[in-house]
Amino acid sequence: MTNTPLQHQSLRELIALDLREQILAKAIAPGEKLDIAGIAGRYAVSVGAVREGLLLLESEGLVVINPRRGITVRVVTPTDLLEIYAVRELIDVAAANLLAETGDAELLTMLREGQERIERCWDDGGFASGLATDLEFHVAIAELSGNSRLLSISTNLVDQTRLYLQPVEAADASIRRRPPAHLHTAIVDAIALGDKGEIRKAFADHYMFSRTRVTHE
């Protein structure tokens, strides 16, 4: 990274954005302690501005601030991921219900295209590409629902999911297991039907598969 000063407008958001990208890209590893002074020097900003940016990342669950140990990238456990999945399921169901209520055929077409893209990415790029597109599909449901709060929460939880999968994806082959295509097809079909019961069941089946990959049960 060059020592290029950042824009002063929304400075903490810009700092948080860049650090978030580095964390999710594995350039900064889970458990790594962040050198606040060094980061400030790279960005040519004050230490206070860096701390403000890191406070945003703390609120997103990506870093941990400890008065004695400093600021480190969060190490997420399997238990954390199960909790994340539980909340993601609630958010997905709420967003899907809103999307279903619109009855907008164009939005449903966009969602079905996203669902089909998941399978193509698994075929062409394997785990990394398939997972990225899968997570984008879930964020898209929140975005298409038109509820900005659901979108914000969904995006944050998807980032936390990526953070957990970083240290285990290479070591645990079961995490790399491809989800059956019918899990995502069922979600889109249920939304198209506008059936809240079917929507709830479709996401329950999807997240049951996700939890099984973690718990091996």
Summary of the structure (lengths in Angstrom):
residues: 217
radius of gyration: 18.8
end to end distance: 43.6
largest distance: 54.5
contacts: 650
relative contact order: 0.12
helix: 73%
strand: 4%
